[in-house]
Amino acid sequence: MSSVRVPFVDLAAEYTSIRVEIDEAVGAVLRKGWYILGAQVAAFEREFAAFCGVEHGVGVASGTDAIHLAIRACGITAGDEVVTVANVSAPTVCAIVAAGARPRFADVRSDTMTMDPRRVDDLLRGDSSHRIKAIVPVHLYGHPAEIDRIVELARGHGAAVIEDACQAHGTTYNGRHVGSFGDAGCFSFYPTKNLGAYGDGGLVVCRDGAIAERVRMLRCYGEASKYKNLTYGINSRLDELQAAILRVKLRHLTSWNERRRSLAARYMAGLAGAGVETPVEAAGAFHTYHLYVVRSSRREALQAALRERGIGTSVHYPIPIHFQDAYRDLGYSAGDLPQTEACCAEVLSLPISTAMPPESVDIVCDAIRAFGNG
Ligand SMILES: *Cc1c(COP(=O)(O)O)cnc(C)c1O
């Protein structure tokens, strides 16, 4: 195999570009000697909630925990059903199961690959015994789901909406930040995300102070105050070091998202007529390109050809959740979610990251053209 010419993502290069600010912020936390639930976490919670245009933010240990605890905070309990999508990796579904609920899947739109409100409507119409208590749309790859329509459908059924915005920091829909539409919005700060920590981290944003309070309780053993337990909880906290790092990085997020958008525009121009389907940005959507995902009916061969030329790619995600062994007992089979299954067979994520030089996009586009003509 040839050496790497275009890495799929380069996090060390991003760190280098902000090293002085990061080192100062980390040093200040270490010198102070307070590491869990302190001033940095409180400040980051305020700053990130304000960035999203909502009142409350609660830091937790991961995006998965953000979804899990938000679902519980919205009152969903054992035996309830929660609708999400299946063209994702496991965390969204793990969070639903951790909350004691049963996942159900709505198929996705073929263009944006996000939750199709028409399929949500079908599921809600079929739910005469009102088992469906929440909808968890995923703002996939940085593109918003049709969240206004989904919220409207959920309200009509008395179901909560918990947004999985783990891939969508800064994404907006009709000018409003995702995470601010539903009862709660959930973010992950896994290192590769558009806003990434140098470890794990997550956060729940919401407008309702009572939901925020419940998440605060649940993230800390179910304590309403020190040693006073109102419910059973878990240990799921964002730490001071990660919060300090995230506060620095939040100041760069808007310009980093613009960088991603300009790399995406360069891909779009460079891939015209190259034999792959490029991502769409729907009306009203502001896409932040957490991932730049093309579709090809010859995905495996294309990925191998790019690897030969030293170009790193990835597949998000090759196996839909309803095909996974862990979720066999949910009773789905092949053909149940046709658009989801087609996506998983065709998607290919091309390199995109904040430190990627624009010329690298041209290298990738040339390689894809060469493959198309081969
Ligand atoms: C990353 C991600 C999560 C989970 O986040 P973690 O911080 O890794 O737990 C959930 N949903 C989606 C769509 C994600 O991309």
The ligand as an SDF file (V2000), in Angstrom:
LIG
                    3D

 15 15  0  0  0  0  0  0  0  0999 V2000
  -20.7980   10.3000   18.0010 C   0  0  0  0  0  0  0  0  0  0  0  0
  -22.2440   10.0200   17.9590 C   0  0  0  0  0  0  0  0  0  0  0  0
  -22.9650    9.6080   19.0940 C   0  0  0  0  0  0  0  0  0  0  0  0
  -22.3310    9.2270   20.3910 C   0  0  0  0  0  0  0  0  0  0  0  0
  -21.4140   10.0260   20.9110 O   0  0  0  0  0  0  0  0  0  0  0  0
  -20.2920    9.4540   21.9430 P   0  0  0  0  0  0  0  0  0  0  0  0
  -19.7640   10.7250   22.5160 O   0  0  0  0  0  0  0  0  0  0  0  0
  -19.2860    8.7170   21.1370 O   0  0  0  0  0  0  0  0  0  0  0  0
  -20.9770    8.6210   22.9450 O   0  0  0  0  0  0  0  0  0  0  0  0
  -24.3330    9.4610   18.9820 C   0  0  0  0  0  0  0  0  0  0  0  0
  -24.9630    9.6790   17.8310 N   0  0  0  0  0  0  0  0  0  0  0  0
  -24.3130   10.0430   16.7170 C   0  0  0  0  0  0  0  0  0  0  0  0
  -25.0900   10.2700   15.4690 C   0  0  0  0  0  0  0  0  0  0  0  0
  -22.9330   10.2090   16.7370 C   0  0  0  0  0  0  0  0  0  0  0  0
  -22.2890   10.5530   15.6200 O   0  0  0  0  0  0  0  0  0  0  0  0
  1  2  1  0
  2  3  1  0
  2 14  2  0
  3  4  1  0
  3 10  2  0
  4  5  1  0
  5  6  1  0
  6  7  2  0
  6  8  1  0
  6  9  1  0
 10 11  1  0
 11 12  2  0
 12 13  1  0
 12 14  1  0
 14 15  1  0
M  END
$$$$
